[in-house]
Amino acid sequence: MTTNPFEGRLIRLRAREPEDEPSLHEWFNDPEVTEHLALRYPLSHRTEREFIESVSDVGYARASFAVETHDGRMIGGCGLENPSAENRTAVLGIAIGDKHFWDGGFGTDTMRVLCRFGFEMMNLHRIQLDVYGGNLRAIHVYEKVGFRREATKRQAVYKLGRYHHIHIMGLLEGELKLED
Ligand SMILES: CC(C)(COP(=O)(O)OP(=O)(O)OC[C@H]1O[C@@H](n2cnc3c(N)ncnc32)[C@H](O)[C@@H]1OP(=O)(O)O)[C@@H](O)C(=O)NCCC(=O)NCCS
C-alpha cells in the first residue's frame, strides 16, 4: 500500500487557509503556548492574516503546513523553512497550538510525518532546529524521533526575566525513528 506523505497515525498535514487565522491569533497570544517560542509581543489579526497569505503557496521554498486531526480539527502548524538545495538542509518549526492536545502523541506524530516529508518528498539530507533549554517536552519529543543535540548557544535568549540556552539539534537522512 502506498504511504500517504501527508498522513500519520493521528494527524495529517495540509496547506494553510484563511479560516485558520482566529486559532493562530488565539494560540500565539497565549503566553503558555509561546513560553518557549521566539515571540514576545502581542500579535495582531493583520499579522496573522499576512503570515497565512505568505505561506499559502506551499512549496520547496516554504513548506509550511497546518496540522489537523483525522476528524479535521486544526490543532497546530509546522514547517520546513530556509531550504538549501546545495546542502540539502532545512530548518524545522512546530507548534501544537491547541494545548488541550498536548501530551496526546500529536507532536510526535507531526514530527514524524514532517521529517518523513522532508526526506522523501523534498530530498533533504539534514533537518535542523533550535529549541530553548527549558522546553523539556519538546526536547523529549525531538530525541524520541531521532534528533541529536549538537551544540548549545549559552544564554542566547532573554525572556520572562532571565536568560535561556538554545540547543541546536539535527537529524540526518536515515536517522528518523518512525516507531516508539
Ligand atoms: C512541544 C510540542 C510540539 C510537543 O507536542 P505534544 O503533542 O505535546 O507531544 P507528544 O504528546 O507527542 O509527546 C510529549 C512527550 O513529552 C513528554 N513530556 C511532557 N512534559 C515533559 C517534561 N516536562 N519533561 C520531559 N518530558 C515531558 C511526555 O511524557 C511525552 O513523552 P512520551 O510520549 O514519551 O510519554 C507541543 O507541546 C507544543 O507545540 N508546545 C508549544 C510550542 C513549542 O514549544 N514548540 C516547539 C518549539 S522548539
The ligand as a MOL file (V3000), in Angstrom:
LIG
                    3D

  0  0  0     0  0            999 V3000
M  V30 BEGIN CTAB
M  V30 COUNTS 48 50 0 0 0
M  V30 BEGIN ATOM
M  V30 1 C 6.4960 20.6660 22.0250 0
M  V30 2 C 5.2220 20.1160 21.4050 0
M  V30 3 C 5.3230 20.2310 19.8790 0
M  V30 4 C 5.0330 18.6610 21.7910 0
M  V30 5 O 3.8220 18.2060 21.2800 0
M  V30 6 P 2.9140 17.1660 22.1260 0
M  V30 7 O 1.7510 16.8530 21.2670 0
M  V30 8 O 2.6560 17.7320 23.4620 0
M  V30 9 O 3.9290 15.9400 22.2040 0
M  V30 10 P 3.6140 14.3910 22.4630 0
M  V30 11 O 2.3300 14.2320 23.1780 0
M  V30 12 O 3.7780 13.6610 21.1780 0
M  V30 13 O 4.8320 13.9680 23.3790 0
M  V30 14 C 5.0960 14.6470 24.5720 0
M  V30 15 C 6.1610 13.8660 25.3130 0
M  V30 16 O 6.8410 14.7450 26.2050 0
M  V30 17 C 6.7920 14.1770 27.4970 0
M  V30 18 N 6.8370 15.2970 28.4460 0
M  V30 19 C 5.8410 16.1380 28.7960 0
M  V30 20 N 6.3080 17.0600 29.6660 0
M  V30 21 C 7.6290 16.7870 29.8360 0
M  V30 22 C 8.6530 17.3770 30.6160 0
M  V30 23 N 8.4180 18.4440 31.3900 0
M  V30 24 N 9.9010 16.8340 30.5620 0
M  V30 25 C 10.1690 15.7700 29.7700 0
M  V30 26 N 9.2150 15.1550 29.0090 0
M  V30 27 C 7.9720 15.6760 29.0510 0
M  V30 28 C 5.5220 13.3580 27.5290 0
M  V30 29 O 5.5490 12.3970 28.5480 0
M  V30 30 C 5.5760 12.7310 26.1460 0
M  V30 31 O 6.5200 11.7060 26.0910 0
M  V30 32 P 6.1250 10.1620 25.8420 0
M  V30 33 O 5.2240 10.1340 24.6450 0
M  V30 34 O 7.4450 9.5050 25.5760 0
M  V30 35 O 5.4550 9.7460 27.0980 0
M  V30 36 C 3.9720 20.9060 21.9010 0
M  V30 37 O 3.8470 20.7330 23.2780 0
M  V30 38 C 3.9980 22.3820 21.5540 0
M  V30 39 O 3.7510 22.7410 20.4210 0
M  V30 40 N 4.3130 23.2750 22.5330 0
M  V30 41 C 4.2510 24.7200 22.3480 0
M  V30 42 C 5.1310 25.2550 21.2390 0
M  V30 43 C 6.5520 24.7260 21.3030 0
M  V30 44 O 7.1730 24.7000 22.3410 0
M  V30 45 N 7.0650 24.3260 20.1250 0
M  V30 46 C 8.4180 23.8170 19.9880 0
M  V30 47 C 9.3840 24.9300 19.8180 0
M  V30 48 S 11.0610 24.3580 19.6150 0
M  V30 END ATOM
M  V30 BEGIN BOND
M  V30 1 1 1 2
M  V30 2 1 2 3
M  V30 3 1 2 4
M  V30 4 1 2 36
M  V30 5 1 4 5
M  V30 6 1 5 6
M  V30 7 2 6 7
M  V30 8 1 6 8
M  V30 9 1 6 9
M  V30 10 1 9 10
M  V30 11 2 10 11
M  V30 12 1 10 12
M  V30 13 1 10 13
M  V30 14 1 13 14
M  V30 15 1 14 15
M  V30 16 1 15 16
M  V30 17 1 15 30
M  V30 18 1 16 17
M  V30 19 1 17 18
M  V30 20 1 17 28
M  V30 21 1 18 19
M  V30 22 1 18 27
M  V30 23 2 19 20
M  V30 24 1 20 21
M  V30 25 1 21 22
M  V30 26 2 21 27
M  V30 27 1 22 23
M  V30 28 2 22 24
M  V30 29 1 24 25
M  V30 30 2 25 26
M  V30 31 1 26 27
M  V30 32 1 28 29
M  V30 33 1 28 30
M  V30 34 1 30 31
M  V30 35 1 31 32
M  V30 36 2 32 33
M  V30 37 1 32 34
M  V30 38 1 32 35
M  V30 39 1 36 37
M  V30 40 1 36 38
M  V30 41 2 38 39
M  V30 42 1 38 40
M  V30 43 1 40 41
M  V30 44 1 41 42
M  V30 45 1 42 43
M  V30 46 2 43 44
M  V30 47 1 43 45
M  V30 48 1 45 46
M  V30 49 1 46 47
M  V30 50 1 47 48
M  V30 END BOND
M  V30 END CTAB
M  END
